[in-house]
């Protein structure tokens, strides 16, 4: 048989794909260059096959360096920790000048060095070089010489096209297992809830958000309203918040539902949102709402998909998804004063854990599912425990004790718990704590400390008519009539309908 480099090139690709289980990675549009890969005995073998003749060694050297540069610039996801590159050329004849130095293995410098071996197959070296390639690939095989018959060439091209179509169909099947349905329902629920918020007084009204089920730590701790962790996923604060989240849910949700299927997608979304909400509860005492935690859960699920299908992931959605995720994380951290970054991070972890728990269709991995179950339970239990015992809600726990002590007229407890809470630093509960401690000091006869608390309170909340009234009472007890009258008048100005304020003002004016 005679040697035909083009036929030999296509025949080698088809044999590696069809007989030896290699998978297609990438190719030039004209198929003159193809990349294949296969993991074997812990080593990933990446074979680059080139159909090209080099007249001079310098041209071959330039192409080898180009290949090395391509490998350095490729996504890290393409290569495993132990990777071998096999750079195979099919030419009509070898370079005319001396090129033996190029045959030596080279090491491509990167974060982890990658060895690359050169193979140059022409009419004289075909059998020797192909045997060396199979030996390095740990394959027991031998490809015979091919003829220059045009019919055989077209046959091999047709086989390659067929194999590539089969792989493309298999890839598409992974992304289109189910038509997205539930994602539209979730978007609809969020839109309906936003309209309800608007009808009740506005989506930025804290009272409306709390009434409809936003995450609000005081009610979770005091009234055990844990359902707020889930209900808050369907509420949004402002039209822009709703719009950005619904666009993200549409694009990420349709993709995730197509890959995982309806039931798996719904569990991932809800569990990711639940863990995101618990992270917000554990690490932030701010009022919060939104689907962001659940949406970051979809990011986590797609990253798990990348773990299971790394080559397909990096060939398709990998680079774009990682860039979008990083952008969102940067925005979350840079605007953490208005964005619930803890819900985002919790949702990301929860989405990965829940995807591990439910698994991917057609991938039965009992150990992975057990691991996902244990990880999900650990995240939920750990976040609840830290939320109940950690430092974030320390002040709130003291506040709840103060409120309970006020109801029972236990003024010594009011003073001690209020002091503990105030000593922890600035808090949104500071006005309430000062008001109750000032009242407790007044009731227990410590007039001087009561006056200090109310003076501090009126500076903090100058529009609080009750604070001015109580300060007037305390100052009256101290015999500071003029100062007391000033605050009594201010209380009347702020709340003219309060008869007791008017009575105190008249008494002090006499």
N, C-alpha and C positions, 0 to 999 in steps of 0.2 A: 504494500500500500504506500502511496505517496503522502506527503505531509501538506496539509492546507491549514494555515494558521487560524483563519476565521472559523472554519468548521470545528477545529480542535478547541477553540475558545468556547463556543456555544456548547459543545459536547461536554466539556469539563464542568461548566456551570450546571447543566442539566443533571449530570451524574451526582454532583455534590448536593443538589437540592432534592432530587427524587430518590436516590439510593442511600445517601449517607445522612439525611435528616438535617442538612443545613437550612437556615432561613435567610430570606432576602432582607437586606438592610437598606440599601440605597443603590442608585444607578444613575448614569448619565442618560439624557433623553434619548440618545441614539443607541443606548445599550452597549457602547464601546468600553465602558467601565462599569463593573458590578462589584458590590460589596456583599459578602455572605458571612454568616457567623454560626457557630455551634459551640455549646458548652459540653466539655467532656473531661471526666475525672478531675473536676474542680478547676479546669483551665478553659477559658473562652478563646477559641480560635477564630480570628477574623481574617477572612481571605479576600484580598482585593485582586480582581482579575482584570487585566488590561489587554485589549486587542489593538496593538500598535507596534510598528517596526521602527527601531532607532538606528540610524546610519552611523552616528558618532556617539562615543561614550559620554561626552559632555552633555548631550541632549538627554541621555538616559539618567545621568546623575541629577540633572535639573528636575526631571520628573519624580525621581526618588525623593528629593528634598521637598518637592511640592506635596507628595503623599505624607511625608513626616509632618509638614506644616498643617495639612488637613486634619491629621489625627490629633495634633495638639489643640486645634480650634474646635474640634467636635465636642458635642455635649458629653460631660462626664458620665451621663447615664448610659451612653452607648457601650462603655467598657466595664467589665468586672474587675475585681482586684487583681486577678491573675489572668492577663491577656497576652496572647501572642499574635503578632501581625505577620501575615504571609502575603507578600507583594509579588504577584505572578504576572509575567508578561508573555504574550503570544506574538511572536514576530516572524517575518519571512526569513530573516537571517539575523545573526548577532551583529553588534556594532563593528565597524571595520577596523577601528584602532583598539589599543590596549584598554581593557575594562575589568580585568580580573579583581582589582581592588574593590569594585562595587559589589562583588559577590559575597563579601564578608558580612556577617550579621551586624546590624547596627542597633543602638539603643536610643529610642526617642525620649528626649528629656521632657519630663512633666512632673507633676506632684508625685506620681509613682512611675518610674521608668518603665517603658514598654519596649520589649525586644521586637525587631522586625527582620525577617529573612527574605532575601531576594531569590526569585526563580525566573529564568529566562528560557522559554521554550521555543526553539526553532527546529528546522528539519533535522539537524545533526544532534541536538541535545534533548529532543522531546522526551524520549523514553527515560533517560537518565534523570532529567529534572522533574518529570512527573512522578517517578518512583521516590525521589527525595521529598517531594511535596506530600505524597501519601504517607511516607514514613514519619515525617514531622507531625502530620495530622493524626497519627496513630490509626490509619485506615489500611485494611487489607484489601488492596484493589490494584488494578492495572488497566490503563486506558490505551487501546491500540491506536496505531496511526490512522489517519483519516484521508480520504481521497479528495480530489478537487471537484468532485461531482456536485453540480449546482443543486441537484435534487436533494442530496443528503444535507447540504447547507440549509436549504429552506425547511427541511424536516426538523433540524435541530433548532432553528429559529422559532418554528411553530411550537415545538415542545416548551421552549423557554417562555414564550408568550402565554401558553396555557398554564404553566406552573405559576407565573406571576399573577395571572388572573385569579387562580385558585387562592393564592395567599391574600390578594386584595379582597376577595369575597369573604375570606375567613376574618380578616381585619374588620371589614364593614359589619359582619355579623356580630362582633363583640360590641360595636357601638350602636347597633340597632336591634337589640333583642326585644325591646318593648317600645311601643309608641307612648310618648309622655301624655299622661292624663291628670295625675294627682297634682302636678305642679300648678296646673291652671286652677284647680280647686283651692289650693293654698293661697294663690295670689288673690282669688276671689274673696276668700275669707278676710284677708288683710284689708282689701279695699272696702268691704262692707263695714268692718270694724272702724275704719278711718272715717267713713261717712257718719257712723253712729257717734264717734267722738266729736265730729263737727256739729252735729245736731244738739248735742248735750252741752256745748259751750266752747268747743275748740280743742284741737289735739295738743295744744301747748299748755292747756290748763291742768295744773297738777291735780286738782280735785277731781276732774273728769278722768284723768289717767288712773288715779288710785281707785276710783269707783268702778272702772271697767276692768281692773285687774293688772295694773302695772306692777313691776317688781318693787316692793316697798318694804324694806327690812323691818321697820317697827311693827307692822301688822303680821309679818311672817313670824317674828319672834313672840309678839304679845298674844296673837290670836291663832297661831299655828296655821296661817293661810298659805300653805306651801303650794297650793294650786296656782298662785301668782307666778311661779317660775315658768309654768307652761303658758298661761294666758297672756303673759307679757310678750310672748313671741309673735302675737297677732296684732299688737298695738304699735303705733308709730307716732313720733313727735314731730309734727310739721309735714307739709306736702313734699318737700325735698327729701326728707328722710324716707318717706314711703316710696317715692319714685326711684331713688337709687337702690333701695333694697329690693324692690320688685323687679327691676331690670336685672340685678345680679341673680335673683332667684330664678328668673326666666332662663337666662343663659346657662347657669350652672345646674339648675334643677332639671331642665330638659335633658341635658347631657347625662347627668347622674341617673335619672330615671330610665333612660334608654340603656345604660350599661348594666345597672343593678336590677331593674325590674320594679314593679309598682310597690310590692310589700316591703322589699328591702330598702327602697328609696324612702318610703314613709318612716320606717323605723330609724334610719340614719338621720333624717331631718329632725324628727322629734327628740331622739336621744342626744343628738348634737346640740340642739337648742336647750334641752334640759340641763346638760352638763355646762353649757355656756352660761345659763341663768344661775346655776349654783355657784359657778366661779365668780360671777358678779356679786351674788349675795355674800360670798366668803371674803372677797377682797375690796368691795366698794359698798358704802352705805348710801349711795346716791339713788334717787328715784330713777328707774330706767325701764325702757321698753324698746321693742324692735325685733326684727327677724335676723339681725346680724349674726348672733351666735349660731343659729341653725344654718345660715348661709355659709359661715366658716366651717361648719360641720361637713358641708358638701365639698369644700376644699380638701378637708381631711380624708374624705372617702375617695376622692379622685387621686390623692397621693397614694392611698393604699392600692388603688387600681394600678398605679405606676410601679408599685413593689411587685405585684403579681405578674404584670405584663410590661416589664421595663423597656424592651425594645420597641414595642408598639406605642407605648406611652411617649417615648422620646421622639419617635418618628412622626407623631401626630400632635397631641395636645400639650406635651410636656413643657417645652420651652415657654410657650405663651402662658400656660397656667401658673408656672413658677414666677414669672415676671409679674403677673397680675396679683398673685398672692403677696409677693414682697412689697409691691406698691401699696396694697391695702394695709399691710402691717406697719409700714413706715408712716402712713397717714394716721393710723390708729394711735401709734405711740406719740407722734408729734402733736396730735390734737386730743390727748388723753383727758384734758379738762372738760371736753364736751362729748367725747366718744368713749364708750364702755369697752376699753381695751381688754379687760379681764374676761368679758363675755366672748370676745373674739378668740382669745387664746384658748379658753375653755371649750368653745365650740369646735375649734380646730382639732384639739386632742380628742374630744368626744366623737367627732365624725370619723376619725381614724379608728378609734376603739370600736365604734358600732359597725363600721365596715368590716373590721376584722371579725366581729361577732357574727354578722349575717353571711359573710363570704360573698364570692362572686358566682353567678350562675355557671354551672358546669365545673366548678372547682370545689370538690369535696375535701376539705382539710379540717379534720376534727380537732387537731391540736391547735390550729389557728383560731377556730371558733371558741374553744375553751379559753384560750388566751385572751380573746376579745371580750368574752363574758367576764373574766376575772378583772381585766383592766377597766371595763365599764363600771363594775361594782366598786372597785377601788377608788375610781374617780368620784363617783357619786357619794360614797360613804366618807371619803376623805374631805371632800368639799363641805358636806353637811357638818361634819365634826369641827372643821376649822372655822366654819361660819358661826357655830354655836360657842366655840371656846376661844377663837383667835382674837387678836388685838383690834381688828377693824370694828367689831361690834361691841367692844368693851364699854364704850361710852353709852351706847344704846341700851345695853343691859342695865347699867346704872340708872339710866333715865326711866326705864320701865319699873325698876324698884322704887324710884322716887314717886312715880305716879301712883303706885300701889300704896306706898306709905302715906301719901297725901290723902287718899280715900279713907285710910284708917286713922287719920289724925296722929300718926306716929312721927312727931316732929324731930325727934332725935335721929331717926333713920333717914328722914328727909335731908337733914343737915349732913350726915356722914356720907350718904350715897351721892348727894349733889356735889360735895367737896371732892370726892373721888373722881367723878366725871369731869368736873371743871379743871382738875389738876392735870388731866390728860391732854390739855391744849384746846385750841380753838375748835368749836364744833357748831353745827347748825342748831344744836339743842341748847346752846349757851343761854339765850334769853329765857327759855322756860326754866332752866336750872336755877338761874339767878332769881327769877320771880318766886319760885317755890322755896328756895333756901332763905330768901329775904323774909318771906312770910313765916317760915319756921322759926327764924331768929326772933321775929316780932312776938310770936306766940309764946316763946320760951323766955322772953324778957331781955334778950340780948339786943337792945335797941341800936347800939352803935354799929354792930355788924350788919343789922338789918338795913340801916341807912346806907352803909357802904355798898351793899348789894344793889339796892334800888337806884342809887346814884350812878353806879356802873351800868345798870340796865337802861336808864333813860338816855345815857350817852350812846349806848349800842342801838337802841330802838326808840328814837325820839318821838315817834308817832304812836307809841303804845299808851293809850289813855289810862289803862289799868295800872301801869307802872308809875305814872305821874300821881295818880290818886293814892296808891299805897305809900309812895315816898312822902306825900303830903301828910298822911296819917303818922308816919314814923317821925317826921320832923316836928309835927305838933306835939308828940309825946316827949321829944327832946327839948321842947320849949322854944324851938326856932320858928316862931309864928310867921315872920315875913317870908322866909324861904318856903314854908309850908303853903302859904297863900299863893305864891307864884306857881307852884306845881298844881295846886287845886284849880286855879284859873285855866291852866293849860289842859287839864283833864276835861274841864267843861267845854273848852274850845273844840277839843277833839271829839267829844261825845256829849253834845248838848242835851240829849234825851235822857241821860242817866241822872235821875233825881238825887241820888246820894252824893254825886259830885257837886251838884248845886247846893245841897244842904251843907256840905263841908266848907265850901267857899263862903257861904253866908256866915257860918259860925266863925271862921277865921277873920272875916272882915269886921266883925264887931269890936 
